[in-house]
Amino acid sequence: MSEPFDPKPPKPGLFSAFRTSFLTGIVVIAPVGLTIWLIWTVIGWIDAFVLPLVPSRFNPEEYIGINLRGIGVIFLLLFTVFVGWVAKGLIGRSLIRWGESVVLRMPIVRSVYSGVKQIAETVFVQSERSFEKACLIEYPRKGIWAIGFISTDTKGEVSRKAVTSGGLVSVFVPTTPNPTSGFLLFFPEEDVIELEMSLEDAAKLVISAGLVYPNPKDPSQPLAEPARAAE
């Protein structure tokens, strides 16, 4: 007589449970550990660059004899605030204009200075030029879709000389897995599909190479099951 069929799957063994717990721990620890390591390393780089420029009588490490990680960062922040405060005054603006006039006379240095200054002003000062929304565009050809970031409406000579039926939109198309590099493209307004996902979610999608999808407000997307009430 045959034995009755048992529909219950066999329980995982001790090694399988250990492996699952280990992988779960890696998923939890790896992002936190890498983040702490990166911050700690960057602080060390700043300290190594700034502290040799600080007079020994102002360095607390000379008095307590202990290597304090982050002292260089504090000096850099204070120096940056001081420079910004001076730059807003009449004397500071005059010194900056004089310094820029000297730098702009140097053939190679002026190109580097102008580029770095434009990037710094775009990122840190002119907040209205930051990316507005994530979008979907057909790139690099029709039928292939890519995630992009809408920067602004195209203006100036590019907008005037482009042959389009309407306006143009400036779109930054990032690369995977490094979204800080990419391509600046100009699309007709009708070819740009705005997305409801946030810029952060779109960046996660690009960085993860499509492995981490956001949970958009779309009824066709599966939502997480609600937690069961405790019995």
C-alpha positions as CSV (number, residue, x, y, z in Angstrom):
1,M,0.0,0.0,0.0
2,S,1.5,3.3,-1.1
3,E,2.1,6.1,1.5
4,P,-0.2,9.1,1.4
5,F,1.2,12.2,-0.5
6,D,2.4,14.9,1.8
7,P,1.7,18.3,0.2
8,K,3.9,20.2,2.7
9,P,7.4,21.0,1.3
10,P,10.3,19.8,3.4
11,K,11.6,22.2,6.0
12,P,15.0,23.8,5.1
13,G,18.0,22.4,6.9
14,L,20.3,24.1,9.3
15,F,22.8,25.0,6.6
16,S,20.1,26.5,4.4
17,A,18.8,28.6,7.2
18,F,22.3,29.7,8.1
19,R,23.0,30.7,4.5
20,T,19.8,32.7,4.2
21,S,20.5,34.6,7.4
22,F,24.1,35.2,6.3
23,L,23.0,36.7,2.9
24,T,20.3,38.8,4.6
25,G,23.0,40.1,7.0
26,I,25.2,41.0,4.0
27,V,22.4,42.9,2.4
28,V,21.9,44.9,5.6
29,I,25.5,45.4,6.5
30,A,27.1,46.1,3.1
31,P,25.3,49.4,2.3
32,V,25.9,50.7,5.8
33,G,29.5,49.6,5.9
34,L,30.3,51.0,2.5
35,T,28.7,54.3,3.4
36,I,30.6,54.6,6.6
37,W,33.9,53.6,4.9
38,L,33.4,56.2,2.1
39,I,32.6,59.0,4.6
40,W,35.5,58.0,6.8
41,T,37.9,57.9,3.8
42,V,36.8,61.3,2.4
43,I,37.2,62.9,5.8
44,G,40.7,61.4,6.0
45,W,41.6,62.9,2.5
46,I,40.3,66.3,3.6
47,D,42.3,66.2,6.8
48,A,45.5,65.1,5.0
49,F,45.1,68.1,2.6
50,V,43.9,70.8,5.0
51,L,45.8,70.1,8.3
52,P,49.3,70.7,6.8
53,L,48.1,74.2,5.8
54,V,46.9,75.1,9.4
55,P,49.5,76.7,11.7
56,S,50.4,74.3,14.5
57,R,49.3,76.7,17.2
58,F,45.7,76.5,15.9
59,N,45.7,72.7,15.5
60,P,44.2,70.9,18.6
61,E,46.1,67.8,17.9
62,E,49.3,69.5,18.9
63,Y,48.0,70.0,22.4
64,I,46.2,66.8,23.1
65,G,48.5,64.5,21.1
66,I,45.6,62.5,19.5
67,N,44.8,62.2,15.9
68,L,41.2,63.7,15.7
69,R,39.5,62.6,12.5
70,G,37.4,65.5,11.1
71,I,39.4,68.5,12.4
72,G,40.4,69.3,8.8
73,V,36.8,69.2,7.7
74,I,35.9,71.7,10.4
75,F,38.7,74.1,9.4
76,L,37.6,73.8,5.8
77,L,34.0,74.6,6.6
78,L,35.1,77.6,8.7
79,F,37.4,78.8,6.0
80,T,34.7,78.4,3.3
81,V,32.2,80.4,5.4
82,F,34.8,83.1,6.0
83,V,35.6,83.4,2.3
84,G,31.9,83.5,1.4
85,W,31.3,86.3,4.0
86,V,34.2,88.3,2.6
87,A,33.2,87.7,-1.0
88,K,29.8,89.4,-0.3
89,G,31.4,92.6,0.8
90,L,32.7,95.5,-1.4
91,I,36.3,94.7,-0.8
92,G,35.8,91.0,-1.4
93,R,34.0,91.6,-4.7
94,S,36.8,93.9,-5.8
95,L,39.5,91.4,-5.0
96,I,37.6,88.6,-6.8
97,R,37.2,90.8,-9.9
98,W,40.9,91.6,-9.8
99,G,41.9,88.0,-9.4
100,E,39.6,86.9,-12.2
101,S,41.0,89.5,-14.5
102,V,44.5,88.1,-13.8
103,V,43.4,84.4,-14.3
104,L,41.5,85.2,-17.5
105,R,44.7,86.5,-19.1
106,M,46.3,83.0,-18.9
107,P,45.5,81.0,-22.0
108,I,45.1,77.5,-20.4
109,V,44.2,78.4,-16.9
110,R,41.3,80.6,-17.9
111,S,39.6,77.7,-19.7
112,V,39.9,75.5,-16.7
113,Y,38.8,78.3,-14.3
114,S,35.8,79.3,-16.4
115,G,34.6,75.7,-16.7
116,V,34.9,74.9,-13.0
117,K,33.3,78.2,-12.1
118,Q,30.3,77.6,-14.3
119,I,29.8,74.1,-12.9
120,A,30.0,75.4,-9.3
121,E,27.5,78.2,-10.0
122,T,25.1,75.8,-11.7
123,V,25.3,73.2,-8.9
124,F,25.6,75.3,-5.7
125,V,24.2,78.7,-6.5
126,Q,21.6,78.7,-9.3
127,S,19.1,76.2,-7.8
128,E,16.6,77.0,-10.5
129,R,18.8,75.2,-13.0
130,S,18.6,71.9,-11.3
131,F,16.7,69.0,-12.9
132,E,13.0,69.4,-12.8
133,K,11.5,65.9,-13.5
134,A,12.3,62.5,-14.8
135,C,11.1,61.6,-18.2
136,L,11.0,58.8,-20.8
137,I,12.5,59.4,-24.3
138,E,13.2,57.3,-27.3
139,Y,17.0,57.0,-27.4
140,P,19.3,56.1,-29.2
141,R,16.7,55.4,-31.9
142,K,12.9,55.0,-32.3
143,G,11.6,52.0,-30.4
144,I,14.3,52.0,-27.7
145,W,13.4,53.9,-24.5
146,A,15.6,55.5,-22.0
147,I,15.3,57.4,-18.7
148,G,16.2,61.1,-18.8
149,F,16.2,64.1,-16.5
150,I,14.5,67.3,-17.8
151,S,16.8,70.3,-17.1
152,T,15.0,73.2,-18.7
153,D,13.4,74.5,-21.9
154,T,16.0,75.0,-24.6
155,K,16.8,78.6,-25.3
156,G,19.1,80.8,-27.3
157,E,20.7,79.9,-30.6
158,V,20.0,76.1,-30.2
159,S,16.3,76.8,-29.9
160,R,16.2,79.3,-32.8
161,K,18.2,77.2,-35.3
162,A,16.7,73.8,-34.6
163,V,14.0,72.8,-37.2
164,T,11.0,71.7,-35.1
165,S,7.3,72.3,-35.1
166,G,7.4,73.4,-31.4
167,G,9.7,74.1,-28.5
168,L,12.7,72.0,-27.5
169,V,13.4,70.5,-24.1
170,S,16.9,70.0,-22.7
171,V,17.2,66.4,-21.4
172,F,20.2,64.9,-19.6
173,V,20.4,61.1,-20.3
174,P,22.5,59.5,-17.6
175,T,24.7,56.3,-18.0
176,T,24.6,53.2,-16.0
177,P,25.8,52.7,-13.3
178,N,27.3,56.2,-13.0
179,P,24.5,58.7,-13.4
180,T,26.9,61.7,-13.1
181,S,28.0,61.1,-16.7
182,G,25.8,61.1,-19.7
183,F,24.6,63.0,-22.7
184,L,22.9,66.4,-23.1
185,L,20.2,66.0,-25.8
186,F,17.5,68.4,-27.1
187,F,14.1,66.8,-27.8
188,P,10.9,68.2,-29.2
189,E,8.4,68.7,-26.5
190,E,6.0,66.2,-28.0
191,D,8.7,63.5,-27.8
192,V,9.3,63.8,-24.1
193,I,7.1,61.8,-21.7
194,E,7.2,63.1,-18.2
195,L,7.2,60.4,-15.4
196,E,5.5,60.6,-12.0
197,M,8.4,59.0,-10.3
198,S,10.8,61.2,-8.3
199,L,14.3,62.1,-9.4
200,E,15.7,59.9,-6.6
201,D,13.7,56.9,-7.8
202,A,14.7,57.5,-11.4
203,A,18.4,57.7,-10.3
204,K,18.0,54.4,-8.4
205,L,16.6,52.8,-11.5
206,V,19.5,53.9,-13.6
207,I,22.2,53.1,-11.0
208,S,20.8,49.6,-10.3
209,A,20.6,48.8,-14.1
210,G,16.9,48.3,-13.9
211,L,17.0,46.0,-10.8
212,V,15.4,48.5,-8.4
213,Y,12.0,49.7,-9.6
214,P,10.1,52.4,-7.8
215,N,6.5,52.0,-6.7
216,P,4.8,54.6,-9.0
217,K,1.2,55.6,-8.6
218,D,0.1,53.2,-11.3
219,P,-2.7,50.6,-10.7
220,S,-1.0,48.2,-13.2
221,Q,2.1,47.9,-10.9
222,P,1.9,45.3,-8.1
223,L,1.7,46.8,-4.7
224,A,3.1,45.4,-1.5
225,E,0.6,43.1,0.3
226,P,-0.8,44.8,3.5
227,A,0.5,43.4,6.7
228,R,-1.7,40.8,8.3
229,A,-3.3,41.8,11.6
230,A,-2.1,40.0,14.6
231,E,-4.3,37.2,15.6
